[in-house]
Amino acid sequence: MAIDKFESSLKKLEDTVKRLEGGSLSLEESLKAFEEGIKHSAFCSGKLDEAERRVEILLKQKDGSLKREPFETEDS
């Protein structure tokens, strides 16, 4: 399922960032980790964009207009 891939990719991105922030990687290892992180970041960004488009479709009104409503969290 796509959600599993998103969650997995996000976790790998977080792990990559932690490794890079740790400062123990060589330059070559850092570059390789950075490239891996960029790939995961692009994948996650694309999935989030896709989710946003799907939400807008679901909010489309019968007359074809979009009804935009602010996203509210439990804190707001």
Kinemage of the C-alpha trace (Angstrom):
@kinemage 1
@onewidth
@group {chain A} dominant
@subgroup {mainchain}
@vectorlist {calphas} color= white
{ca met a 1} P 0.000 0.000 0.000
{ca ala a 2} L 1.222 3.538 -0.782
{ca ile a 3} L 0.902 4.642 2.838
{ca asp a 4} L 3.341 1.926 3.870
{ca lys a 5} L 5.807 3.152 1.252
{ca phe a 6} L 5.352 6.751 2.417
{ca glu a 7} L 5.856 5.842 6.069
{ca ser a 8} L 8.847 3.660 5.221
{ca ser a 9} L 10.434 6.375 3.095
{ca leu a 10} L 9.807 9.011 5.766
{ca lys a 11} L 11.438 6.785 8.390
{ca lys a 12} L 14.458 6.235 6.119
{ca leu a 13} L 14.699 9.999 5.583
{ca glu a 14} L 14.632 10.610 9.339
{ca asp a 15} L 17.319 7.956 9.872
{ca thr a 16} L 19.472 9.494 7.146
{ca val a 17} L 19.198 12.944 8.715
{ca lys a 18} L 20.213 11.541 12.109
{ca arg a 19} L 23.254 9.850 10.569
{ca leu a 20} L 24.270 13.059 8.794
{ca glu a 21} L 23.781 15.139 11.935
{ca gly a 22} L 25.850 12.645 13.925
{ca gly a 23} L 28.986 13.865 12.216
{ca ser a 24} L 30.717 10.493 12.148
{ca leu a 25} L 30.383 9.834 8.410
{ca ser a 26} L 33.214 10.380 5.985
{ca leu a 27} L 32.753 12.858 3.168
{ca glu a 28} L 31.994 10.069 0.703
{ca glu a 29} L 29.504 8.430 3.100
{ca ser a 30} L 27.900 11.813 3.753
{ca leu a 31} L 27.431 12.465 0.041
{ca lys a 32} L 25.913 9.036 -0.481
{ca ala a 33} L 23.585 9.501 2.515
{ca phe a 34} L 22.630 12.966 1.243
{ca glu a 35} L 21.714 11.552 -2.184
{ca glu a 36} L 19.612 8.874 -0.500
{ca gly a 37} L 17.909 11.528 1.631
{ca ile a 38} L 17.085 13.647 -1.416
{ca lys a 39} L 15.414 10.647 -3.087
{ca his a 40} L 13.300 9.922 -0.003
{ca ser a 41} L 12.438 13.598 0.398
{ca ala a 42} L 11.274 13.877 -3.215
{ca phe a 43} L 9.192 10.700 -2.898
{ca cys a 44} L 7.500 11.914 0.301
{ca ser a 45} L 6.890 15.364 -1.164
{ca gly a 46} L 5.262 13.837 -4.236
{ca lys a 47} L 2.998 11.642 -2.108
{ca leu a 48} L 1.947 14.636 -0.006
{ca asp a 49} L 1.168 16.658 -3.151
{ca glu a 50} L -0.899 13.746 -4.456
{ca ala a 51} L -2.801 13.540 -1.168
{ca glu a 52} L -3.530 17.278 -1.299
{ca arg a 53} L -4.976 16.947 -4.822
{ca arg a 54} L -7.161 14.053 -3.697
{ca val a 55} L -8.482 16.076 -0.755
{ca glu a 56} L -9.341 18.975 -3.074
{ca ile a 57} L -11.277 16.592 -5.315
{ca leu a 58} L -13.199 15.341 -2.311
{ca leu a 59} L -14.041 18.922 -1.313
{ca lys a 60} L -15.308 19.862 -4.784
{ca gln a 61} L -18.847 21.215 -4.652
{ca lys a 62} L -21.705 20.081 -6.878
{ca asp a 63} L -21.358 23.239 -8.969
{ca gly a 64} L -17.696 22.390 -9.596
{ca ser a 65} L -16.242 25.008 -7.284
{ca leu a 66} L -13.878 24.073 -4.504
{ca lys a 67} L -14.858 24.783 -0.975
{ca arg a 68} L -11.634 25.481 0.856
{ca glu a 69} L -11.726 25.091 4.578
{ca pro a 70} L -8.839 25.669 6.957
{ca phe a 71} L -7.181 22.571 8.298
{ca glu a 72} L -7.813 22.436 12.008
{ca thr a 73} L -5.784 20.439 14.449
{ca glu a 74} L -6.757 19.447 17.947
{ca asp a 75} L -4.579 22.297 19.265
{ca ser a 76} L -6.357 25.034 17.286
